[in-house]
């Protein structure tokens, strides 16, 4: 009985096949057709944003009566929209300056806390052997499918009444005044971000060379020293990518901040005020053009400052080298 053996073309090996496929894909992506398609997609994506940017500098009567493209035939320029949005005193104006500070106070800790906790947890799950490690990782991975909305009511009850087991108060209620409610938002955003953060960083950390870790242990390095001196510098791209994702999510969030911060002037972020800025009847919507660009300044700075790590971080854990 004979068995058929697969044939391989002369001059090629099995390991050459993936490289050949990757080369063909790269060649197609570098073609003129692919470049043209990319330019068309970019135009369709940026033209509405460009129109919104132009409208933010147009007078109110022009915004409400003509399209943004008429700016090129009848250019009228004003900074009144931005002045009203940032420093206006009327109830219908934006007054976004104070809300801008609130957004920073919410976003920065809500980014740093989950990144720090997830990096420690991911290292432990990847390089520390303990019983039930695989089950813990599976449980963390499964938490990603839980909708955020399902946790809002239990978490709000936890803040307001604490935790009681068999009639015994295990954890007290968070009796916080308005200025202290930032802590509730930090806690909520950290809880919601940890499953994905641990999953992403674990995939990246687990692919670090085992020989490097073993050599550090032979030299007498403890786990904290290995994590601080070896792991952290190597996972910088993943940390940057995760930081960008988390920053954009928290900065643009309305639901979590509105529920756990209370929506007052002392704690409400930009998104809450933007939702109110159109007026009760929606007749002040011209200020939304300027308010939208005020709200994207900080995310744009964050993305541009970390963009060199972004692509590498997106590929973290996707391919084993």
N, C-alpha and C positions, 0 to 999 in steps of 0.2 A: 504493500500500500504506500502510495507516495502522497506527499503533502505539497501543496502549492506554496511557493515562497514569494513574498512580495519583491517586485523588481524595483530597482532604483536607477535612475538615469546615470549614465557614466559621467563622472566628474562632479557628482553631487552626493551629499550624505543626508541622513535624516535630520541632522541638526541644521542643515542649510535651508530646509523648507520654511521654517518660521521666518528666517531672515529674508528669504525671497519674497514671501507674502508681505512682510513689513515694508520691503523696498518698493513693491508694486503699489501698496497703499500710499506710501509717502510720495511716490511719483505722481499719482493721481491727484493728491491733495495739493501738490505744487503746480498743477497744470493751470493754463489760462482760464479754462472753464470754471474750475473751482475758485480761482481768484475773483472772477466776475460774479459768481453766485455769492461769495462772501461780501463783496462790495454792495450788491443789491440788498442783501439781508441787513447789512449795517445801516444803509440808508433808510430802509423801512423802520428800523428800530430807533434811529436817532432823530429823524425828522419831526415826529410829534414832540419829543423833548426839546428840540431846538425851537419849535413854535411856542411852547410853553415859556421858554426862557425869554423870547422876544416879547411875549405878551406881558411878562412881569414888569417890563419897563414902559408899557404903553399907558396912556391916561384911561380912566375908568370908562368914559363915554366911547372911546375907540374900542376898548375890549368888548363892550357889550353890544356894539353895533356893527363891527366889521371883523373879518378874519385876520389872523396874525400876518398873513402874506401881504396884506395891503400896507404893511409897514414900509416895504421897499419902494412903493409909489408915493406914499404920504407919511414920511417918517415923523413921528412925534415921540419925544423921549421925556420921561419923568422918573424921579426916585420916590415919588409920594407913596407908592404902594409899599415899598420896603420900609419907609419911615413909619407908616401906619401899622404895618405888621410887627415891627420890632418895638417901637416906642409909643404907639398911639395910646391915648388916655381914655377914649370912649369905650363903651362896653362892646361895641361891634368890631373894634380894631383887634389886631392880633395880640399885642403885648407879649410877643414871643421871647423877649429877652430873659425874663425870669423862668419861663418854661424851658428855655434852652439849658439853663443851669440845672433844672430838675432832671432833664433827660441825661445829662452827663453824670449826675449823682446816681441815677438808676443804672445806667449802662456800664460804666467802668467796673464797679464791683461785680455786676452780673456777668461780666466777661472773665474777670480774673479768678473768681471763686471756682466756677466749673472747670476751667483749664487746669488750675492747680490740683484740685481733687481728682480729676480724671487722669492726669499724668501720673499721680501716685498710684491710683488704682490700676491703671493699665500696666505699669511696671510690675506691680505685685502679681497680677494675673499672668503676666508673660514670663517672669523669671524667678518667682518665689514659689516653691513647691509646698502646697498645703492641701489637706484633704477637702474634697468638694470644689476644687478650683474650677473645673470644667462646668459644673452645674451653676456656679456663681456667674460665670461668663455667659452661659446660655440664658440665665434669668435677666441679666443686664441687657443682652441683645433683644430679648422678647419685650422688654419695657418700651422699646422704640415704637411698637405698634399700638400702644395705648394712646387714644386721643387725648390731647391736652384738656379738652372741655370736660372729660369725665373726672378729672382730678380737681377741678376748680372748687366745687362744693365741699368735698371732704377736706381739702386744704384750708378753705375759709373757716370751716367748723373747727379745725385744729387750732387756728389762730385765735378764734373767738372764745372757745370753751376748753381748749386743752385736750388731753387724752385721759379717759377714765376707764379702768379695767376692773370689773367685778365690784363697782362702787368705790374703788380706790383711785384717787387722783394721782396718776403717774406723772403727767407733764402738765404744768399750769398753763393757763391761757396767756396769750401775748397781749397784755394790757398796754397798748402803745397809743401815744397821742399822735396828732397829725404829722408832726415833723419826724417822728420815729418810724413811720410806716414804710419808709424806704427799706427797712430790714425785711419786711414781709415780701416785698417785691424781689429783693435779692435772693431770699430763700426759695421763692417759687421758681424764678428763672434758673437757679442752680439745679433744682430738682428736675426740671423739664429738660435741661441741657445735658445732664450727666450720662444718660444711656448712649446717646450718639457719640458724645465726646470720648467715653471710655472705649467704645467699639472702634472708632477711628484711630485713636492713639495706640490701642492694643495691637491692631494690625501692623502698625508701623514699628512699634518697639519690639514685637516678637520676631521681626525679620532682621534685627541687628545681629551681627556676627557673634555666634556663641563662643568662638575662640577668644574674642575680645573680652567677654565677660569672665570666662574662665581664667584668662591671664590676670585680670584685675583681682579675682579672688585669691589666686596663688600669691600675688603680691601683698595680700592681707587687707585688701579694701573691703569695707562693709557695704551692705546694700545702700545705705544713705549716701556714702561717698561715690559708689558706682553710679547711682542715679544723678547725683549733682555734677560730677566731673566728666562722665562719659555719655550717659543717656541724654541729658538735657541739651547739650550742644548738637547732638546728632538728630534730634527730633524737632529742631527749630522750624523747618518747613511745615511740618504737620501742625505745630502749635500756632504758627502764623495763619494757616488756612482755617483752622478751627476758630481762631480769634476773629477773623473776618466774618465768617458765617454767624457766629454768636453775636458779634457787634451789630451786624445788619438786622438780625432777628430782634434783638432787644430794642434797638433804636427805633425800629418801625412798628414795634408792638403797641397795640391799643388795648386789647382785652385784658391781659394780665395786670398791666399798670392801672387800668381803670378800676378793676375789682379789688386789688390788694392795696393800692395806694389811696383809694377813696375818691379820687378825682378832684380834690381841693386844690386851691391855688398854690399851697405850700409844697405839694408833692406831685401834682399832675405833670406828665411829660408833654413834649411838643405835639404828639399825635392826638392827645385829648383836646388841646386847644385848636388844632387844625380842624378837627371834626366839628367844632362849634363856630368856627370863624365865618362860615357862609351866612350866618344869621338864622333866626328862627324860621324865616320864610325862604331862605336860599337866595336872597336878593343882593348879598354882598360877596358873591363868589369871585369877584375880580381880585380880591386879596389872596385867594388861594394860589394864584400863579406865583406871587412873591413868596408866600409862606412855604410852598413846595421846595423852592430853591434854598431857602434858609435851612430847611430841615435836612437837605442832602449835603450840606457843606462838610460836616464832620465825617460822615461815612465815606465821602469821596476822598478826603485827606487820608483816612485810615487805609482805604483800599490802595491808593497810589503809593503809600509808604511801604506797604507789605506785598505789593504785587509780584516782586521777584521771587517770593516764596510760594505764591498762590498756586501755580501750576504744579510745582513739585509736591505741595501739600495735598492737592486733589488726588494725585496718584499714590498717596501714601497707603501702603498695604495692598495695592491692587495687583501688583506683579511681583513675584519672587525672583530676586536676582541671584 
